[in-house]
């Protein structure tokens, strides 16, 4: 059974930090590129950061570049999102997504998300 379980969300003051985790099971984690998305109320879901299957390439949305860092631990089947200098506009539900890196394989999986609220 495929599962992606996010954790680490919560309430933090502006300028603070959070570290999100997404633990995968039920598939070969090291064969999948991983991404973090977020969706704020009334807004479309947006891609926040991505990392390739062995972590060689990382990409970020312009709005988070320099503040957020994506990383992964293939031995532990986990992808992380370190979020620093948080702003109220970072408030959203954050979800991880796994996308197969195997040619011709279109499988992808989503987690259920974790709420991040940045407020005083």
Number of C-alpha atoms within 10 A of each C-alpha: 5 11 15 22 17 23 16 15 18 14 14 18 14 17 13 14 17 18 16 22 23 24 18 24 14 9 15 12 23 19 16 22 22 30 25 25 19 22 19 17 9 6 9 9 15 13 18 24 23 25 21 19 19 16 17 8 10 14 15 19 14 9 11 17 12 12 13 20 20 23 21 21 14 17 8 11 16 20 28 22 23 15 20 17 15 22 18 15 12 20 20 21 18 26 26 30 22 23 19 20 17 11 6 7 9 9 11 13 16 19 19 13 22 21 19 22 21 20 16 8
